[in-house]
Amino acid sequence: MSTSTVTLFGHWICPFSVRVEFALAQRGIDYTVVDVPPRAVRPKGFVVPEEFIAHSPKLEVPMVKIDGEYLADSIPILEWLEEKFSDSSLLPTDDAGQAIVRERVEWLNKYVYRPMIGVYYGTDPALIQESSAAFMKAMETVDQWLQTSPWLAGETPSLAEAIMAGVYTRLDGLRQLGLTGELPASVQQHLERCTQLAGWQKVEWSVDQTTDFVGRFLKFREIQNSSKN
């Protein structure tokens, strides 16, 4: 294992940070975390580290530092980790397999994350249900993938599992915020397999974290809706 020093600037409530932390832990890479809440939930008076300001162009998490080099944005970070560390890769060894993983990472990022975010940032009940329906529609495609392999892009966990970790951690909270419908059985089984992975042990939410997440976005809705009146 490499002796590189790795620092993750991130926060548990950010699904993009969860992706990176899951990948780090799943691959057995030693790292430390500097807690930087996302801008939307950053407490008043929070002092953002100067090096984060200097190296995160959008001032948003996650950002990773490896031996004095910095990179922000979760998918580029996941690829960077693949370049920097040869052990326990989350990509297949063959080009065709790697292409499938990358294609599914981008698909999940677009068709699962967008409606997921639409659920918890939603303030209009009709639009929340629209996002919920889009999310469940996306799960039908994920179900199709899982009909041919136990993992999202093959016979072993990959970067696609890192992407889904950011979804699975908040699933209970999403239901409290308006997500309706049942996951296909294969997706539920995939979630259960993910909970047995080393990466999951680092990112799994406690009941208190789910309660915090739900409370923050219920308050957000209250503020947004009151400003319309």
N, C-alpha and C positions, 0 to 999 in steps of 0.2 A: 504494500500500500504506500502511496505517495506520502511524503512528509510535508507537503504544501500546507500553508496556513490558509484556512478558508473561513470567511465571515459572511453570514447572511444578514442583510439589513431587511427586516420584514416584520410581519405581524400575523398572529394566528387568524384574525378575522378576514384577512385578504386571501381570496382563493388563488390568486396568482403567486403569492408567497408560499401557500400550502403546496403548490406544484413543485416548487424548488426544494422545499424542506423534505418533502416526501422522497424526491429523487436522491438527495444527499444521504438521507438515512437509509433508504433502500439499498444504495450502493456501498454503504459502510464507510462513507467519507467523513472524517472528523471535521466538525465545524462548530463555530460559536454563532450566537444570534445577538444582534443589536436590535432591540425592539424599537421600531419606527412605525407608528400607526399610519394607515392610509390617510390621505388628506381629509377625506369625508368624515372620518371619526377621530381625527387628531385633537386631543384635548386642548382647550385654550391655555396658552402659556407653555405648551410642550416645546422643549428646546430640541430642534432637529440637529443632529450631529453635522459639524461643518464638512466633514469628508463626504457625507451623503449629499449635501447641497452641491458640493464641488463636482461630484461624479454621476449624479442621477439627473439626466437632462430634464425630465418631466417632474422631478421631485416626488416620484411615486415609487413605492415598493413593488416588487422586490429588487434589490441590488445585491450583487455578490462581489466580494473582494477575494482574489486569489494571489497571494504573494505580491501584494502591491498593485495588481492590475484590477480594474473595475469593469463591471458590465451590468446594465440594467435591462429589464424586460424579460419576462419569464421564459418564453420559448427560446430566444437567443441564449439565455443562461443555460437552459437544459442542453442545448447543442454545445455550448462552450465547455460544460462539464465533461461531455463526451470526448472533446479534444484534449482536455487537460488530464483526465484520469482514464487509464486503460482497464482498470479493475472493475468487474461487475457492471459492465456496460448495460444500458437499457435500450440498446439497439441491436438488432440481429447482425450477424457477421456478413451476410450476403447483401448485395446492392438492392435486389428486388424486395427483400424483407424490410430493409431500411426505408425504401420508398413507400411501402405500405404503412409503416409506422408514422412517417412524417405526414402522409396524406391524411391519416386518421386524426393525428394531433391537430392539424389545421381544421379539419371538419368539426371535431369536438369544440374547438375554440370558437367556431362560428355558430354552429347549430345547437349546441348545448348551453354554452356560456351566455350567449345573448338573451335567450328566453329566461334562463335562470336569473340573470341580473334584472330582467324585466319584472320578475315576480317580486323580488325583495325591495327594489327601488320603486315599484309601482305604487301609485296613489289612487288610481281610478279602478274600481272593482272590475269593470268590463275589460280593461286593458290587462289587468293582472290575470284574469281568466284566459285571455288571448295568449299571454306569455306562457301560462301553465299548459295550455293545449299544444303550443309549439314545442315545449319541453318534452311532453309525453310523446309527441310525434317523432321527435329525435330519438327517443328511447326505442322506438320500433326499429330504427336502423341499427342501433347498438345491439339490439336483440338479434338481428340478422347476422352480425359479425360473430356473436357468441354461439351461434348454431354450429359453427365449424371449428371453433377452438375455445379453450377455457379462458383465454385472455383476449384483450381487445384487438391484438394484432399478431397472434401467433400462439405458440406453445409455452411461452414464458412472459412474465410481466415486462412491460416496455414503457417508453415515455408516454404512451397513451394512458397507462394506469396512473402516472403522475398527474396528468391532466384531469382525470376523473376523480382523483383524490380531493381536489378542490370543490367538487360537486358533492361527493358522498359525505364529507365531513359536515355539511350544512343541511343535509336532506331533511332531518327532523325539523329544523328551523324553517325551512322552505314550506313545509306542510302547514306550519302554524301561521305563515304569512300569505297563504292562499294557493299553494301548489295542490292540485287535486289530481286524482287518477292513481292507478296502481302501476308500479314498475312491472314490466314483463318478468316472468319467473327467472329467465336466464340472467337478466340484469341484477335481480335481487341476489341470485346465487353468486354472481360476479362480485357484487359488493361484499358479500360474506367472505369470499376468498381473499379479497383485498384486506379485510380486517385482520387476516393472519400474517400479513407481510410486515417486515421490519419497518418499512417506511410509514405504515399506518400508525404504529405505536408512538411515533413522534408527532403526528398531526391530528390524531383523533380528538374530537371535542368532548369536554365534560358536559354534564347537564347544565352547570353554571354558565359555560361558554355559549351553549345554545340559547339559554335564557337571556344572556347579555345581547347576543345577536338579534334575537326577536325583539327585545325591548328597544334597542337602538332604532330599528326600522319602523316599529309602531310609532315611536316618537317622531321620526322623520315624516311619516305620513300625516300625523296630527298637525305638525308645523306647516307642512305644505298645503294641506287642505284648509287650515284656518286662514292662511294667507290669501286664499281664493275668495273667501267670504267677506 
